Amino acid sequence: MSQLPTEFILAFLGMVFVAVFLLSQGLVVPVFGEASKIRKRIRSRLDVLEHASNLPNMQTVLRQKYLKRLSPLEAAFEQLPFMERLAQMIEQAGHEYRAYRVLLLGVVLALVASACVWLLLKLWWAALILGAMVFWIPVLKISSDRSRRFAAFEEGLPDALDAMCRALRAGHPFNETLRLVAEEHKGPVAHEFGLTFADINYGNDVRRAMLGLLERMPSMTVMMLVTSILIHRETGGNLTEVLERLSSLIRGRFRFQRKVKTLSAEGRMSAWVLVAIPFVLSAGIMLTSPKYLPLLINEPIGQKLVMAAFVAMVLGIFWIRKIIRIQV
């Protein structure tokens, strides 16, 4: 173990990080989460609807008001590139952090990690690589929280629709049904429906309030709900029956997704096992036979073979991800 070069140990840990990150992003996806392509389609459709009705983007209006409340320095940080996207991710994750503070936290963590590696190993490239990886930890945490919140919202949406149906049958107006859902339920569903009710109650029209809900929760399920409500308000009809059918459709969709996840569980487990085998085997060899691996690492051709094997592993991860997503 002591004869192994420090560069190899750092490279080994970096490969483990990359492999686990790719697997977690490609294979460990929430059951009710939507793919990024679907969110982009929803975003483009929202832009078309807002331009067709000559309404400004709700998120843009709220962000302009938010920037006016900040100090000049904070506003300058918040207007950096990609900061608006990060602020939207934080809001969708249910947090109240300011975007520039999350970015500064990543910079601080990266500097601390880089300084530790430099002081211990005196390797500038290792410090740079580790700092770049650590920098993304806060963003990855927010992205994970957002995915979990999306999943919790969609899982509780059918019960919220049933509550709306009962309220409509009892004679409550549509706006009041949103308030009842916000008071009777918990979690992201209650919070988002409460924001939508407050948006309407403070003078905004139903169309913009529902489009605001879709902006905060960009999923195909919410898009079906918003489209159904907006069409009903324009053409009329029995909204209770529409919401009942939508609730039944969402529950059927969830049952199908759970079944698909069960059927694809073997493929996901195979991916984890296939990717973990090289790292576990290398760690075992390092512990049991410390003089064995240096023969491979110290030779130039051995280093090329290790890099080629890692590239092949990354390609395999993407291939397995594609196969599983085709099944889903």
Order of alpha helices (4+ residues) and beta strands (2+ residues): alpha-alpha-alpha-alpha-alpha-alpha-alpha-alpha-alpha-alpha-alpha-alpha-alpha-alpha-alpha-alpha
